[in-house]
Amino acid sequence: MITLPSHAGEAQFLYQATATNSDSGAPIEGVLFNWTFIDKVSNVTSINTCVTNVDGTCEVKLIAQTGTFSGPNVIGQAVATKDGYDKEVEYQWQQYGNQRFLMARLKAK
């Protein structure tokens, strides 16, 4: 007899953001990243924030549900803002397993 799990499990995700100056490539400290996550398995939306450090990076962790017969399914998005920089930001994503990396290039006003 095969026994199936009675509930879903969990998976941890790491979302790391890096902010750089689009002209010089230098890291930018103090950039606010507003994150929105949608866990497609549990149909839950959550929000989080982080502020970049002197290296221009910050990160948030997320626990997502896994389905009985499927892995986790998370959609994440972020908006980067900082006084003195344009609202138009160039974003680039990379993904390695449950780690997501976001590069944001901001242009000084």
TIRO-2110 file (N, C-alpha, C; in Angstrom, 1 decimal):
// TIRO-2110
0.8, -1.2, 0.0, N, 1, A
0.0, 0.0, 0.0, CA, 1, A
0.9, 1.2, 0.0, C, 1, A
0.6, 2.2, -0.8, N, 2, A
1.3, 3.5, -0.9, CA, 2, A
0.6, 4.5, -0.1, C, 2, A
1.3, 5.2, 0.8, N, 3, A
0.7, 6.3, 1.6, CA, 3, A
1.2, 7.6, 1.0, C, 3, A
0.3, 8.5, 0.7, N, 4, A
0.6, 9.8, 0.2, CA, 4, A
0.6, 10.8, 1.3, C, 4, A
1.5, 11.8, 1.2, N, 5, A
1.5, 12.8, 2.2, CA, 5, A
0.1, 13.5, 2.3, C, 5, A
-0.3, 13.8, 3.6, N, 6, A
-1.6, 14.4, 3.8, CA, 6, A
-1.6, 15.9, 3.6, C, 6, A
-0.4, 16.5, 3.5, N, 7, A
-0.3, 18.0, 3.3, CA, 7, A
1.0, 18.3, 2.5, C, 7, A
1.0, 19.5, 2.0, N, 8, A
2.1, 19.9, 1.3, CA, 8, A
3.3, 20.3, 2.2, C, 8, A
4.5, 20.3, 1.6, N, 9, A
5.7, 20.7, 2.3, CA, 9, A
6.0, 22.2, 2.1, C, 9, A
7.2, 22.5, 2.4, N, 10, A
7.7, 23.9, 2.3, CA, 10, A
9.0, 23.9, 1.6, C, 10, A
9.3, 25.0, 0.9, N, 11, A
10.6, 25.3, 0.3, CA, 11, A
11.0, 26.7, 0.6, C, 11, A
12.3, 26.9, 0.8, N, 12, A
12.8, 28.2, 1.1, CA, 12, A
13.4, 28.8, -0.1, C, 12, A
13.1, 30.1, -0.4, N, 13, A
13.7, 30.8, -1.5, CA, 13, A
14.5, 32.0, -0.9, C, 13, A
15.6, 32.3, -1.6, N, 14, A
16.4, 33.5, -1.3, CA, 14, A
16.3, 34.4, -2.5, C, 14, A
15.9, 35.6, -2.3, N, 15, A
15.9, 36.7, -3.3, CA, 15, A
16.9, 37.7, -2.9, C, 15, A
17.9, 37.9, -3.8, N, 16, A
19.0, 38.9, -3.5, CA, 16, A
18.9, 39.9, -4.6, C, 16, A
19.0, 41.2, -4.2, N, 17, A
19.0, 42.3, -5.1, CA, 17, A
20.3, 43.1, -5.1, C, 17, A
20.8, 43.6, -6.2, N, 18, A
22.0, 44.4, -6.3, CA, 18, A
21.6, 45.6, -7.1, C, 18, A
22.0, 46.8, -6.5, N, 19, A
21.7, 48.1, -7.2, CA, 19, A
23.0, 48.7, -7.6, C, 19, A
23.1, 49.1, -8.9, N, 20, A
24.3, 49.8, -9.3, CA, 20, A
24.0, 51.0, -10.1, C, 20, A
24.9, 51.9, -10.2, N, 21, A
24.7, 53.2, -11.0, CA, 21, A
24.9, 52.8, -12.4, C, 21, A
23.9, 53.1, -13.3, N, 22, A
23.9, 52.7, -14.7, CA, 22, A
25.1, 53.4, -15.5, C, 22, A
25.6, 54.5, -15.0, N, 23, A
26.7, 55.1, -15.7, CA, 23, A
28.1, 54.6, -15.3, C, 23, A
28.3, 54.5, -14.0, N, 24, A
29.6, 54.1, -13.5, CA, 24, A
29.7, 52.6, -13.1, C, 24, A
28.6, 52.0, -12.9, N, 25, A
28.7, 50.6, -12.4, CA, 25, A
28.9, 50.4, -10.9, C, 25, A
29.1, 51.5, -10.2, N, 26, A
29.3, 51.5, -8.8, CA, 26, A
28.1, 51.0, -8.0, C, 26, A
28.3, 50.3, -6.9, N, 27, A
27.2, 49.9, -6.1, CA, 27, A
26.5, 51.1, -5.4, C, 27, A
25.2, 51.0, -5.2, N, 28, A
24.5, 52.1, -4.6, CA, 28, A
23.9, 51.7, -3.2, C, 28, A
24.3, 52.3, -2.2, N, 29, A
23.8, 52.0, -0.9, CA, 29, A
22.5, 52.8, -0.6, C, 29, A
21.6, 52.2, 0.1, N, 30, A
20.3, 52.8, 0.5, CA, 30, A
19.2, 52.7, -0.5, C, 30, A
19.3, 51.8, -1.5, N, 31, A
18.2, 51.6, -2.4, CA, 31, A
17.1, 50.8, -1.8, C, 31, A
15.9, 51.2, -1.8, N, 32, A
14.8, 50.4, -1.2, CA, 32, A
14.2, 49.5, -2.3, C, 32, A
14.1, 48.2, -2.0, N, 33, A
13.5, 47.3, -2.9, CA, 33, A
12.2, 46.9, -2.2, C, 33, A
11.1, 47.1, -2.9, N, 34, A
9.7, 46.7, -2.5, CA, 34, A
9.4, 45.4, -3.2, C, 34, A
9.3, 44.3, -2.5, N, 35, A
9.0, 43.0, -3.1, CA, 35, A
7.6, 42.6, -3.0, C, 35, A
7.1, 41.9, -4.0, N, 36, A
5.7, 41.3, -4.0, CA, 36, A
5.9, 39.8, -4.5, C, 36, A
5.4, 38.9, -3.7, N, 37, A
5.5, 37.5, -4.0, CA, 37, A
4.1, 36.9, -4.1, C, 37, A
4.0, 36.0, -5.1, N, 38, A
2.7, 35.2, -5.2, CA, 38, A
3.1, 33.7, -5.2, C, 38, A
2.6, 33.0, -4.1, N, 39, A
2.8, 31.6, -4.0, CA, 39, A
1.6, 31.0, -4.8, C, 39, A
1.9, 30.4, -5.9, N, 40, A
0.9, 29.9, -6.8, CA, 40, A
0.3, 28.6, -6.3, C, 40, A
1.0, 27.9, -5.4, N, 41, A
0.5, 26.6, -4.8, CA, 41, A
-0.6, 27.0, -3.7, C, 41, A
-0.3, 27.9, -2.8, N, 42, A
-1.2, 28.2, -1.7, CA, 42, A
-2.1, 29.4, -2.1, C, 42, A
-1.8, 30.1, -3.2, N, 43, A
-2.6, 31.3, -3.7, CA, 43, A
-2.5, 32.4, -2.6, C, 43, A
-1.3, 32.6, -2.1, N, 44, A
-1.0, 33.6, -1.1, CA, 44, A
-0.1, 34.7, -1.7, C, 44, A
-0.4, 35.9, -1.5, N, 45, A
0.4, 37.0, -1.9, CA, 45, A
1.1, 37.6, -0.6, C, 45, A
2.4, 37.9, -0.7, N, 46, A
3.1, 38.5, 0.5, CA, 46, A
4.0, 39.6, 0.0, C, 46, A
4.3, 40.5, 0.9, N, 47, A
5.2, 41.6, 0.5, CA, 47, A
6.4, 41.7, 1.5, C, 47, A
7.5, 42.2, 1.1, N, 48, A
8.6, 42.4, 1.9, CA, 48, A
9.5, 43.5, 1.4, C, 48, A
10.4, 44.0, 2.1, N, 49, A
11.3, 45.1, 1.7, CA, 49, A
12.7, 44.8, 2.2, C, 49, A
13.7, 45.4, 1.5, N, 50, A
15.0, 45.4, 1.9, CA, 50, A
15.7, 46.6, 1.4, C, 50, A
16.8, 47.1, 2.1, N, 51, A
17.5, 48.3, 1.7, CA, 51, A
19.0, 47.8, 1.5, C, 51, A
19.5, 48.3, 0.4, N, 52, A
20.9, 47.8, 0.0, CA, 52, A
21.9, 48.4, 1.0, C, 52, A
23.0, 47.6, 1.2, N, 53, A
24.1, 47.9, 2.1, CA, 53, A
25.1, 48.6, 1.3, C, 53, A
26.3, 48.9, 1.9, N, 54, A
27.4, 49.6, 1.2, CA, 54, A
27.9, 48.8, 0.0, C, 54, A
27.7, 47.5, -0.1, N, 55, A
28.0, 46.8, -1.3, CA, 55, A
26.9, 46.8, -2.4, C, 55, A
25.8, 47.5, -2.1, N, 56, A
24.7, 47.6, -3.0, CA, 56, A
23.8, 46.4, -3.1, C, 56, A
23.9, 45.6, -2.0, N, 57, A
23.1, 44.4, -2.0, CA, 57, A
22.1, 44.3, -0.8, C, 57, A
21.0, 43.6, -1.0, N, 58, A
20.2, 43.2, 0.1, CA, 58, A
19.4, 41.9, -0.3, C, 58, A
18.8, 41.3, 0.7, N, 59, A
18.1, 40.0, 0.4, CA, 59, A
16.9, 39.8, 1.3, C, 59, A
16.0, 39.0, 0.8, N, 60, A
14.9, 38.6, 1.5, CA, 60, A
14.7, 37.1, 1.4, C, 60, A
14.2, 36.4, 2.4, N, 61, A
13.9, 35.0, 2.3, CA, 61, A
12.4, 34.8, 2.3, C, 61, A
12.0, 33.7, 1.6, N, 62, A
10.6, 33.4, 1.5, CA, 62, A
10.4, 31.9, 1.7, C, 62, A
9.4, 31.6, 2.4, N, 63, A
9.0, 30.2, 2.6, CA, 63, A
7.7, 30.0, 1.7, C, 63, A
7.8, 29.0, 0.8, N, 64, A
6.7, 28.8, -0.2, CA, 64, A
6.2, 27.3, 0.0, C, 64, A
5.0, 27.1, -0.3, N, 65, A
4.4, 25.8, -0.1, CA, 65, A
4.7, 25.0, -1.4, C, 65, A
4.8, 23.7, -1.2, N, 66, A
5.0, 22.7, -2.3, CA, 66, A
3.7, 21.9, -2.4, C, 66, A
3.3, 21.6, -3.5, N, 67, A
2.1, 20.8, -3.7, CA, 67, A
2.4, 19.3, -3.4, C, 67, A
1.4, 18.5, -3.2, N, 68, A
1.5, 17.1, -3.0, CA, 68, A
2.3, 16.4, -4.1, C, 68, A
2.0, 16.8, -5.3, N, 69, A
2.7, 16.1, -6.4, CA, 69, A
3.5, 17.1, -7.3, C, 69, A
3.8, 18.3, -6.7, N, 70, A
4.6, 19.3, -7.4, CA, 70, A
5.5, 20.1, -6.5, C, 70, A
6.4, 20.7, -7.1, N, 71, A
7.3, 21.6, -6.3, CA, 71, A
6.7, 22.9, -6.1, C, 71, A
7.5, 23.8, -5.5, N, 72, A
6.9, 25.2, -5.3, CA, 72, A
6.8, 26.0, -6.6, C, 72, A
5.9, 26.9, -6.6, N, 73, A
5.7, 27.8, -7.8, CA, 73, A
5.5, 29.2, -7.3, C, 73, A
6.6, 30.0, -7.3, N, 74, A
6.6, 31.4, -6.8, CA, 74, A
6.9, 32.4, -7.9, C, 74, A
6.1, 33.4, -7.9, N, 75, A
6.4, 34.6, -8.8, CA, 75, A
6.8, 35.7, -7.9, C, 75, A
8.0, 36.3, -8.2, N, 76, A
8.4, 37.4, -7.4, CA, 76, A
8.7, 38.6, -8.3, C, 76, A
8.4, 39.8, -7.8, N, 77, A
8.8, 41.0, -8.5, CA, 77, A
9.2, 42.0, -7.5, C, 77, A
10.0, 43.0, -8.0, N, 78, A
10.5, 44.1, -7.1, CA, 78, A
10.6, 45.4, -7.8, C, 78, A
10.5, 46.4, -7.0, N, 79, A
10.6, 47.8, -7.6, CA, 79, A
11.7, 48.5, -6.7, C, 79, A
12.7, 49.0, -7.4, N, 80, A
13.8, 49.7, -6.7, CA, 80, A
13.6, 51.2, -6.8, C, 80, A
13.8, 51.9, -5.6, N, 81, A
13.7, 53.4, -5.6, CA, 81, A
14.7, 54.0, -4.7, C, 81, A
15.2, 55.2, -5.0, N, 82, A
16.1, 55.9, -4.2, CA, 82, A
16.0, 57.4, -4.6, C, 82, A
15.9, 58.3, -3.7, N, 83, A
15.9, 59.7, -4.0, CA, 83, A
17.2, 60.1, -4.7, C, 83, A
17.1, 60.9, -5.7, N, 84, A
18.2, 61.4, -6.6, CA, 84, A
18.4, 60.5, -7.8, C, 84, A
17.6, 59.5, -8.0, N, 85, A
17.7, 58.6, -9.1, CA, 85, A
16.4, 58.5, -9.9, C, 85, A
16.4, 58.3, -11.2, N, 86, A
15.2, 58.2, -12.0, CA, 86, A
14.3, 57.1, -11.6, C, 86, A
13.0, 57.2, -11.9, N, 87, A
12.1, 56.1, -11.5, CA, 87, A
12.2, 55.0, -12.5, C, 87, A
12.7, 55.3, -13.7, N, 88, A
12.9, 54.2, -14.7, CA, 88, A
14.2, 53.5, -14.4, C, 88, A
14.1, 52.2, -14.1, N, 89, A
15.2, 51.3, -13.7, CA, 89, A
15.3, 50.1, -14.7, C, 89, A
16.5, 49.8, -15.0, N, 90, A
16.7, 48.6, -15.8, CA, 90, A
16.9, 47.4, -14.9, C, 90, A
16.1, 46.3, -15.1, N, 91, A
16.2, 45.1, -14.3, CA, 91, A
16.7, 44.0, -15.1, C, 91, A
17.5, 43.1, -14.4, N, 92, A
17.9, 41.8, -15.0, CA, 92, A
17.8, 40.7, -14.0, C, 92, A
17.2, 39.6, -14.3, N, 93, A
17.0, 38.5, -13.4, CA, 93, A
17.9, 37.3, -13.8, C, 93, A
18.4, 36.6, -12.7, N, 94, A
19.0, 35.3, -12.9, CA, 94, A
18.5, 34.4, -11.8, C, 94, A
18.5, 33.1, -12.2, N, 95, A
17.9, 32.1, -11.2, CA, 95, A
18.8, 30.9, -11.2, C, 95, A
19.1, 30.4, -10.0, N, 96, A
19.8, 29.1, -9.7, CA, 96, A
19.0, 28.4, -8.7, C, 96, A
18.3, 27.4, -9.1, N, 97, A
17.5, 26.6, -8.1, CA, 97, A
16.5, 27.5, -7.4, C, 97, A
16.5, 27.5, -6.1, N, 98, A
15.6, 28.4, -5.3, CA, 98, A
16.3, 29.7, -4.9, C, 98, A
17.3, 30.1, -5.6, N, 99, A
17.9, 31.4, -5.4, CA, 99, A
17.6, 32.3, -6.6, C, 99, A
17.2, 33.5, -6.4, N, 100, A
16.9, 34.4, -7.4, CA, 100, A
17.7, 35.7, -7.2, C, 100, A
18.3, 36.2, -8.3, N, 101, A
19.2, 37.3, -8.2, CA, 101, A
18.6, 38.4, -9.2, C, 101, A
18.5, 39.6, -8.6, N, 102, A
18.0, 40.7, -9.4, CA, 102, A
19.0, 41.8, -9.4, C, 102, A
19.4, 42.3, -10.6, N, 103, A
20.3, 43.4, -10.8, CA, 103, A
19.5, 44.6, -11.2, C, 103, A
19.6, 45.7, -10.5, N, 104, A
18.9, 46.9, -10.9, CA, 104, A
19.9, 48.0, -11.2, C, 104, A
19.8, 48.6, -12.4, N, 105, A
20.7, 49.7, -12.7, CA, 105, A
19.9, 51.0, -12.7, C, 105, A
20.3, 51.9, -11.8, N, 106, A
19.6, 53.1, -11.6, CA, 106, A
20.5, 54.3, -12.2, C, 106, A
19.8, 55.2, -12.8, N, 107, A
20.4, 56.4, -13.4, CA, 107, A
20.2, 57.6, -12.5, C, 107, A
21.3, 58.2, -12.1, N, 108, A
21.3, 59.4, -11.3, CA, 108, A
20.6, 60.6, -12.1, C, 108, A
19.8, 61.4, -11.4, N, 109, A
19.1, 62.5, -12.0, CA, 109, A
20.1, 63.6, -12.4, C, 109, A
END
